[in-house]
Amino acid sequence: MTTSPYPIAISPDQVGEYPALTKSGGGYFYDDVLEYRVWVHPHAGGEDLHDGDDYYYAFATFEDAAECSNETPGAEQPLVLVRQFESINEPSPGVFEHYTTERITEWRVEWLADCKRTAASIPDFLKSRAR
């Protein structure tokens, strides 16, 4: 059995139950992986299941999402839906703010590397960028 470099969804029974429309990117750190998504575009050769609208398939593991992405015409590479209990906002270049409002956002999967939030993540990040 191969181990994944990416975490499994925190609640596999909730996969597919999260809102389709969420924030996109940002925050620098994540708390939970909620699901992996593969968006499919009928205009790019995907099956037309929703009157020409884009749609996605949701998975608990990256590997299942990657397999779907590779086998589905019109599919994008997998994205990951993450929950952030605390995050960093950058309202203008180089200006960082600590947010403590929960948010759900889609990320590129590679952003998961070394970005799981710890108690020190945000204070250390802000300290390292203090002017």
C-alpha positions in Angstrom: 0.0 0.0 0.0 1.3 3.4 -1.0 1.0 6.3 1.5 -0.2 9.6 0.2 1.8 12.8 0.5 -1.6 14.5 1.0 -4.0 14.2 3.9 -7.3 12.4 3.7 -10.5 14.5 4.1 -11.2 15.2 7.8 -14.8 13.9 7.5 -15.1 11.5 4.5 -18.8 11.1 5.1 -19.2 14.9 4.4 -17.3 14.8 1.0 -19.6 16.3 -1.6 -21.7 18.2 0.9 -19.8 21.5 1.0 -20.9 24.5 -1.1 -19.8 24.5 -4.7 -19.0 28.2 -4.6 -16.3 29.1 -2.1 -13.4 31.4 -1.8 -10.4 30.7 -4.0 -6.8 30.6 -2.7 -5.3 32.7 0.0 -4.7 32.5 3.7 -1.3 30.9 3.7 -2.2 28.1 6.2 -5.0 25.5 6.5 -6.5 23.7 9.4 -8.5 20.9 7.7 -8.7 19.2 4.3 -12.4 18.9 3.5 -12.3 17.3 0.1 -10.5 17.1 -3.2 -12.4 18.4 -6.3 -12.1 17.7 -10.0 -13.9 20.4 -12.0 -15.2 19.3 -15.4 -15.9 21.7 -18.3 -18.3 20.7 -21.0 -16.9 23.5 -23.3 -13.5 21.7 -23.0 -14.9 18.2 -23.9 -16.5 17.2 -20.6 -19.8 15.4 -20.6 -22.7 17.9 -20.5 -24.6 17.0 -17.3 -25.9 20.5 -16.3 -27.0 22.4 -19.4 -23.5 23.5 -20.3 -22.5 24.5 -16.8 -19.2 23.4 -15.2 -19.5 20.8 -12.4 -17.2 18.8 -10.1 -16.6 15.4 -8.6 -15.6 15.3 -4.9 -13.2 12.8 -3.3 -11.8 12.0 0.2 -8.3 11.3 -1.2 -6.1 13.1 -3.7 -5.3 9.8 -5.4 -9.0 9.1 -6.3 -9.3 12.7 -7.5 -6.2 12.4 -9.6 -7.5 9.2 -11.2 -10.8 10.9 -12.1 -8.9 13.9 -13.5 -6.7 11.7 -15.7 -9.7 9.6 -17.0 -12.3 12.3 -17.5 -12.5 14.4 -20.7 -12.7 18.1 -20.0 -11.4 17.7 -16.4 -9.0 20.0 -14.6 -6.2 18.8 -12.3 -7.5 18.2 -8.7 -8.0 21.1 -6.3 -8.4 20.8 -2.5 -11.1 22.4 -0.4 -9.7 23.5 2.9 -11.1 25.0 6.1 -9.2 27.8 7.8 -10.0 28.8 11.3 -7.3 31.4 11.2 -5.7 32.8 8.1 -3.6 35.7 6.7 -5.1 38.3 4.5 -2.9 40.4 2.3 -5.1 43.4 1.4 -2.2 45.0 -0.5 1.2 43.7 -1.5 3.4 43.2 1.6 0.6 44.1 4.1 -0.5 41.1 6.1 -3.4 40.8 8.6 -4.2 38.0 11.0 -7.8 36.9 10.4 -9.7 34.7 13.0 -12.8 34.2 11.0 -13.5 30.7 9.6 -13.4 30.4 5.9 -13.6 27.6 3.3 -11.5 28.0 0.2 -10.2 26.0 -2.8 -6.4 25.7 -3.1 -4.0 24.1 -5.5 -3.0 20.8 -4.0 0.7 21.6 -3.9 0.0 24.4 -1.5 -0.7 21.8 1.3 3.0 21.2 1.6 4.3 22.6 4.9 1.1 24.8 5.3 -0.8 22.9 8.1 -1.4 25.6 10.7 0.1 25.2 14.1 -0.2 27.6 17.1 3.1 29.3 16.0 2.5 29.4 12.2 0.7 32.8 11.9 2.7 34.7 14.6 6.0 33.4 13.1 4.8 34.4 9.6 3.9 37.9 10.7 7.1 38.3 12.8 9.2 37.3 9.8 7.6 39.9 7.6 7.4 42.8 10.1 8.8 46.0 8.8 
